[in-house]
Amino acid sequence: MASSCATARGLGGGLMRDLRIAPGTGPVRLAPVMASPERVIRIDVGLRPFRPSGFRVEREALGDKVLVHNYGHGGGGITLSWGTAKLAVDLGYDASKPDVAVLGCGAVGLATARLLQERGARVRIYAKDLPPNTTSNVAGAQWWPASVFRSDHVTPAFLEQHFAAASFAFRRYQSLVGDNYGVAWETNYNLSNTPITDYPAGEDELMHRLVVNQRDLAFDEHNFPRPFVRQFDTMMIETPLYLRRMELDVRQAGGEIVVREFADVAQVRALPEQTVFNCTGLGAGRLFGDTELEPVRGQLAILLPQPEVNYNTIGNDGYMFGRRDGIVLGGTFEHGEWSLEPDPERIARIIARHKAVFDAMRP
């Protein structure tokens, strides 16, 4: 959430008196993002591993081995990583067979490895890419599962599983808040031209139980150029720092990391470990024949950091995450697109749409 000190620093000390109110109960006057092409420090492109029916956590036999799948998180990989890791470990770890393999070194693979180590496992990670070259490194990383499934493709049982994963992850990330892992609480503002009823979650949805400090702001309680604004708090994960620290934790706990790409399932079957956790993300489509899995491309424009911008916005214009390592502007979800090359026109539209919003913020 934007603190009164940060707000006053961004807009002048004269506002301090107005903001001496309990957090989340008074008006907010936020500093605008300076959205312009000149402030772009990098363009990030990532491919989300999306399954319309949602992530896959499932156990099966692979010859004489146990294979546990944990992939297909769509836009919720960072958010759900600890939760689906717990589901997978509960499903597949046998303490009598402590030597285990984890395929993949993104957020899901690292969380799975850490939970296995906490159970006493001896872990070896096999991965084609390590941080900072994983899909997880280019995620926006707001803690809230988004674009994980299609509502017309999921079952009530999956929604229960999704909520269980989100609940565990929610508590785990709270234990990591601080500079060591780059996890911090921040306030989000959902901006809309129409009344907001179902974001971040409808009142009849399980996920509504994980919504913190939700409040609908009256027009005179904010300075955004939209008539309807919903405020709620959640965590932000600074992915470069978080993934570096997670990799270090795995190594310090005795884990081994092997850089290796698998051409086929036979090579997985030949591994010395008797239990294998498949956290290969999009790679699971080719390696294990999951035809439901598809890439969904996301493109981000990262702007120079603004210390006074310590809040997030979400709306039809896209999203802005005020991270310490840069201002993240995004909002693309391109199904079936495999290219990792940035699309200059889309990037220009992302920046222009956000510029229109922030330039129109009322003083």
C-alpha positions as CSV (number, residue, x, y, z in Angstrom):
1,M,0.0,0.0,0.0
2,A,1.1,3.6,-0.6
3,S,2.2,4.9,2.7
4,S,1.4,8.4,3.8
5,C,5.1,9.2,3.8
6,A,5.6,8.0,0.2
7,T,2.5,9.8,-1.0
8,A,3.5,13.0,0.6
9,R,7.0,12.6,-0.8
10,G,5.6,12.2,-4.3
11,L,3.1,15.0,-4.2
12,G,4.2,17.5,-1.6
13,G,4.1,17.7,2.2
14,G,0.8,19.5,2.2
15,L,-1.1,16.3,1.8
16,M,0.4,14.8,5.0
17,R,-2.5,16.1,7.2
18,D,-5.1,14.5,4.9
19,L,-3.5,11.1,5.0
20,R,-3.0,10.7,8.8
21,I,-5.7,8.0,8.8
22,A,-5.6,4.3,9.5
23,P,-4.2,2.5,6.3
24,G,-6.9,1.5,3.9
25,T,-9.6,3.7,5.3
26,G,-8.9,7.1,3.9
27,P,-8.4,8.9,0.6
28,V,-5.4,8.1,-1.5
29,R,-3.5,10.6,-3.7
30,L,-0.9,8.6,-5.6
31,A,2.1,9.7,-7.6
32,P,1.6,8.9,-11.3
33,V,3.9,6.6,-13.4
34,M,6.0,8.5,-15.9
35,A,5.1,6.2,-18.8
36,S,7.1,7.0,-21.9
37,P,9.3,5.1,-24.4
38,E,12.3,7.0,-23.2
39,R,12.1,5.5,-19.7
40,V,12.0,1.8,-21.0
41,I,15.0,-0.1,-19.6
42,R,14.1,-3.5,-21.1
43,I,11.5,-5.5,-22.9
44,D,10.6,-8.9,-21.4
45,V,8.8,-11.6,-23.4
46,G,7.7,-14.9,-21.8
47,L,5.6,-17.9,-22.7
48,R,3.1,-19.0,-20.1
49,P,2.3,-22.8,-20.0
50,F,-1.5,-22.7,-20.2
51,R,-4.0,-25.6,-20.0
52,P,-7.7,-24.7,-20.3
53,S,-8.5,-27.3,-17.7
54,G,-5.9,-25.8,-15.3
55,F,-2.6,-27.0,-13.9
56,R,-1.8,-30.7,-13.8
57,V,-0.7,-32.3,-10.5
58,E,-0.9,-36.1,-11.1
59,R,1.0,-39.2,-10.3
60,E,1.7,-42.1,-12.7
61,A,4.1,-44.9,-13.3
62,L,7.1,-44.5,-15.5
63,G,8.6,-48.0,-15.9
64,D,9.7,-48.8,-12.4
65,K,9.7,-45.1,-11.4
66,V,7.1,-42.8,-9.9
67,L,6.5,-39.8,-12.0
68,V,4.7,-36.8,-10.5
69,H,3.5,-34.0,-12.8
70,N,3.4,-30.4,-11.6
71,Y,3.0,-28.0,-14.5
72,G,0.6,-26.0,-16.6
73,H,0.0,-23.0,-14.3
74,G,-0.7,-20.4,-17.0
75,G,-0.3,-16.9,-15.6
76,G,-0.2,-18.2,-12.0
77,G,3.1,-20.0,-11.9
78,I,4.8,-17.7,-9.3
79,T,1.7,-17.4,-7.2
80,L,0.8,-21.1,-7.1
81,S,4.3,-22.5,-7.1
82,W,4.5,-23.4,-3.3
83,G,0.9,-24.7,-3.3
84,T,1.1,-27.1,-6.2
85,A,4.5,-28.1,-5.0
86,K,2.9,-29.2,-1.7
87,L,0.2,-31.1,-3.6
88,A,2.8,-32.8,-5.7
89,V,5.1,-33.7,-2.8
90,D,2.2,-35.1,-0.8
91,L,1.2,-37.2,-3.7
92,G,4.6,-38.6,-4.7
93,Y,7.3,-38.5,-2.0
94,D,8.2,-41.7,-0.3
95,A,10.6,-41.2,2.6
96,S,11.9,-44.7,2.1
97,K,13.2,-43.6,-1.4
98,P,14.9,-40.2,-0.5
99,D,16.7,-39.7,-3.8
100,V,14.5,-37.7,-6.1
101,A,14.8,-35.8,-9.3
102,V,13.1,-32.5,-10.1
103,L,12.8,-31.5,-13.8
104,G,12.8,-27.7,-14.2
105,C,14.4,-24.8,-12.3
106,G,11.8,-22.1,-12.5
107,A,9.6,-21.1,-9.6
108,V,7.6,-24.4,-9.6
109,G,10.7,-26.6,-9.7
110,L,12.5,-24.6,-7.0
111,A,9.6,-24.7,-4.6
112,T,9.1,-28.4,-5.2
113,A,12.8,-29.0,-4.5
114,R,12.7,-27.0,-1.3
115,L,9.6,-28.8,0.1
116,L,11.2,-32.1,-0.8
117,Q,14.3,-31.1,1.1
118,E,12.2,-30.1,4.1
119,R,10.8,-33.7,4.1
120,G,14.4,-35.1,4.1
121,A,14.8,-35.8,0.4
122,R,18.1,-35.7,-1.4
123,V,17.3,-33.6,-4.5
124,R,18.9,-33.3,-7.9
125,I,17.4,-30.7,-10.2
126,Y,17.8,-31.3,-14.0
127,A,17.0,-28.2,-16.1
128,K,17.6,-26.8,-19.5
129,D,17.8,-23.3,-18.2
130,L,18.6,-21.8,-14.8
131,P,17.7,-18.4,-13.4
132,P,17.9,-15.7,-14.8
133,N,17.0,-17.5,-18.0
134,T,13.7,-19.1,-17.0
135,T,10.2,-18.1,-17.8
136,S,9.7,-17.3,-14.1
137,N,12.3,-14.5,-14.3
138,V,10.2,-12.5,-16.7
139,A,6.9,-12.8,-14.8
140,G,5.1,-9.7,-13.5
141,A,4.8,-11.7,-10.2
142,Q,1.9,-10.1,-8.4
143,W,0.6,-12.6,-5.8
144,W,-2.8,-13.5,-7.2
145,P,-3.5,-16.4,-9.6
146,A,-4.6,-15.1,-12.9
147,S,-5.3,-16.7,-16.3
148,V,-4.7,-20.2,-14.8
149,F,-7.7,-21.9,-16.5
150,R,-10.9,-21.4,-18.5
151,S,-14.0,-21.4,-16.3
152,D,-15.9,-23.5,-18.8
153,H,-13.2,-26.2,-18.7
154,V,-12.8,-26.9,-15.0
155,T,-14.5,-29.1,-12.5
156,P,-15.6,-28.3,-8.9
157,A,-12.9,-30.7,-7.8
158,F,-10.2,-28.7,-9.6
159,L,-11.5,-25.5,-8.1
160,E,-11.1,-27.0,-4.6
161,Q,-7.5,-28.1,-5.6
162,H,-6.8,-24.6,-6.9
163,F,-7.9,-23.0,-3.7
164,A,-5.9,-25.5,-1.6
165,A,-2.8,-24.7,-3.6
166,A,-3.4,-20.9,-3.4
167,S,-4.0,-21.0,0.3
168,F,-0.8,-22.9,1.1
169,A,1.2,-20.6,-1.2
170,F,-0.4,-17.5,0.4
171,R,0.8,-18.5,3.8
172,R,4.3,-19.5,2.5
173,Y,4.9,-16.2,0.8
174,Q,3.9,-14.4,3.9
175,S,6.8,-16.1,5.7
176,L,9.2,-14.8,3.0
177,V,8.2,-11.1,3.2
178,G,11.4,-9.0,3.4
179,D,14.5,-8.0,1.5
180,N,16.0,-11.4,1.5
181,Y,13.5,-12.9,-0.9
182,G,12.2,-9.7,-2.5
183,V,8.6,-10.2,-1.3
184,A,6.6,-7.2,-0.1
185,W,3.0,-6.2,0.5
186,E,1.6,-3.7,-1.9
187,T,-1.8,-2.1,-2.6
188,N,-3.6,-2.8,-5.8
189,Y,-6.2,-0.6,-7.5
190,N,-8.6,-2.1,-10.0
191,L,-9.7,0.7,-12.4
192,S,-13.0,0.4,-14.2
193,N,-15.6,2.4,-16.1
194,T,-18.3,0.1,-14.8
195,P,-19.1,-1.2,-11.3
196,I,-16.7,-3.9,-10.1
197,T,-18.3,-7.1,-8.9
198,D,-16.0,-10.0,-9.4
199,Y,-12.4,-8.9,-9.2
200,P,-10.2,-10.0,-7.6
201,A,-12.8,-12.7,-6.8
202,G,-16.6,-12.8,-6.5
203,E,-18.1,-13.0,-3.0
204,D,-19.4,-16.5,-3.8
205,E,-16.0,-17.8,-5.0
206,L,-13.5,-19.8,-2.8
207,M,-10.7,-17.4,-3.6
208,H,-12.6,-14.5,-2.0
209,R,-11.4,-15.8,1.3
210,L,-7.8,-14.8,0.3
211,V,-8.7,-11.2,-0.6
212,V,-7.2,-8.8,2.0
213,N,-8.3,-5.3,2.8
214,Q,-10.8,-4.9,-0.1
215,R,-12.5,-1.5,-0.3
216,D,-14.4,0.3,-3.1
217,L,-13.3,3.9,-3.2
218,A,-15.6,6.8,-3.9
219,F,-14.6,9.1,-6.7
220,D,-13.3,11.8,-4.3
221,E,-11.2,9.2,-2.4
222,H,-8.7,8.6,-5.2
223,N,-7.0,10.5,-8.1
224,F,-7.4,8.0,-10.9
225,P,-9.3,8.9,-14.1
226,R,-11.9,6.2,-13.6
227,P,-15.2,6.4,-11.8
228,F,-14.9,2.9,-10.2
229,V,-11.8,1.9,-8.2
230,R,-11.4,-1.2,-6.0
231,Q,-8.5,-1.4,-3.6
232,F,-7.0,-4.5,-2.1
233,D,-3.7,-5.6,-0.7
234,T,-1.5,-8.5,-1.8
235,M,2.2,-9.4,-2.2
236,M,4.7,-8.6,-5.0
237,I,7.6,-10.8,-5.7
238,E,10.7,-9.3,-7.2
239,T,11.5,-12.3,-9.4
240,P,15.3,-11.8,-10.1
241,L,16.1,-11.6,-6.4
242,Y,13.5,-14.2,-5.4
243,L,14.8,-16.9,-7.8
244,R,18.4,-16.3,-7.0
245,R,17.7,-16.8,-3.4
246,M,15.6,-19.9,-4.0
247,E,18.4,-21.4,-6.1
248,L,20.9,-20.6,-3.3
249,D,18.6,-22.2,-0.7
250,V,18.4,-25.4,-2.7
251,R,22.2,-25.6,-3.1
252,Q,22.9,-24.8,0.6
253,A,20.5,-27.5,1.7
254,G,22.6,-30.0,-0.3
255,G,20.8,-30.0,-3.6
256,E,22.6,-30.6,-6.8
257,I,21.6,-28.8,-10.1
258,V,22.5,-30.3,-13.4
259,V,22.1,-28.4,-16.7
260,R,20.5,-30.9,-19.1
261,E,17.8,-31.0,-21.7
262,F,15.8,-34.2,-22.2
263,A,15.1,-35.3,-25.8
264,D,12.5,-37.9,-24.9
265,V,10.9,-39.8,-22.0
266,A,13.4,-42.7,-22.4
267,Q,16.1,-40.3,-21.1
268,V,13.9,-39.5,-18.1
269,R,13.3,-43.2,-17.4
270,A,17.1,-43.7,-17.4
271,L,17.7,-41.3,-14.5
272,P,19.2,-42.9,-11.4
273,E,16.5,-41.4,-9.1
274,Q,13.4,-43.6,-8.5
275,T,11.0,-40.6,-8.1
276,V,10.8,-37.8,-10.6
277,F,8.9,-34.6,-10.3
278,N,8.0,-33.1,-13.7
279,C,8.1,-29.3,-13.4
280,T,9.1,-28.6,-17.0
281,G,6.3,-26.1,-17.7
282,L,5.7,-25.6,-21.4
283,G,8.3,-28.3,-22.1
284,A,5.9,-31.0,-20.8
285,G,3.9,-30.8,-24.0
286,R,6.7,-32.1,-26.1
287,L,8.3,-34.4,-23.5
288,F,5.2,-36.0,-22.1
289,G,2.8,-35.6,-25.0
290,D,0.3,-33.2,-23.3
291,T,-1.6,-31.8,-26.3
292,E,-3.8,-29.6,-24.2
293,L,-0.8,-27.5,-23.2
294,E,-0.2,-24.3,-25.2
295,P,2.0,-21.2,-25.1
296,V,0.4,-17.9,-24.2
297,R,2.8,-15.1,-24.8
298,G,3.1,-12.1,-22.5
299,Q,5.1,-9.0,-23.3
300,L,6.2,-6.5,-20.7
301,A,7.8,-3.0,-20.9
302,I,10.0,-2.3,-17.9
303,L,10.4,1.3,-17.0
304,L,13.0,3.0,-14.8
305,P,12.1,2.5,-11.1
306,Q,10.1,5.3,-9.3
307,P,10.5,4.9,-5.5
308,E,7.3,6.9,-5.0
309,V,5.3,4.4,-7.1
310,N,4.8,1.6,-4.6
311,Y,1.3,0.4,-5.7
312,N,-0.2,-1.6,-8.6
313,T,-3.0,-1.0,-11.1
314,I,-5.1,-3.4,-13.0
315,G,-7.8,-2.7,-15.6
316,N,-8.8,-2.9,-19.3
317,D,-5.7,-0.8,-20.2
318,G,-3.4,-3.5,-18.8
319,Y,-1.6,-3.7,-15.6
320,M,1.2,-1.7,-13.8
321,F,3.2,-3.3,-11.0
322,G,5.4,-0.8,-9.0
323,R,8.3,-3.1,-8.3
324,R,11.6,-1.9,-6.8
325,D,13.6,-3.2,-9.8
326,G,11.5,-1.4,-12.3
327,I,7.9,-0.3,-13.2
328,V,6.3,-3.3,-15.0
329,L,3.7,-2.5,-17.7
330,G,1.9,-5.4,-19.2
331,G,-1.4,-6.8,-20.4
332,T,-0.9,-9.2,-23.3
333,F,-2.2,-12.8,-23.4
334,E,-1.5,-14.2,-26.9
335,H,-2.7,-17.8,-27.3
336,G,-0.6,-20.1,-29.4
337,E,2.2,-17.7,-30.0
338,W,5.7,-19.3,-29.7
339,S,7.9,-16.3,-30.6
340,L,10.0,-14.7,-28.0
341,E,10.7,-11.7,-30.2
342,P,9.0,-8.5,-28.9
343,D,6.3,-7.0,-31.0
344,P,7.1,-3.3,-31.2
345,E,3.5,-2.3,-32.0
346,R,2.1,-4.1,-29.0
347,I,4.8,-2.7,-26.7
348,A,4.0,0.8,-28.0
349,R,0.3,0.2,-27.3
350,I,1.0,-1.0,-23.8
351,I,3.0,2.2,-23.0
352,A,0.5,4.5,-24.7
353,R,-2.5,3.1,-22.9
354,H,-0.7,3.4,-19.5
355,K,0.5,6.9,-20.4
356,A,-3.1,7.9,-21.1
357,V,-4.2,6.7,-17.7
358,F,-1.4,8.2,-15.6
359,D,-1.2,11.5,-17.5
360,A,-4.9,11.9,-16.6
361,M,-4.5,11.3,-12.9
362,R,-6.0,14.3,-10.9
363,P,-3.5,16.3,-8.7
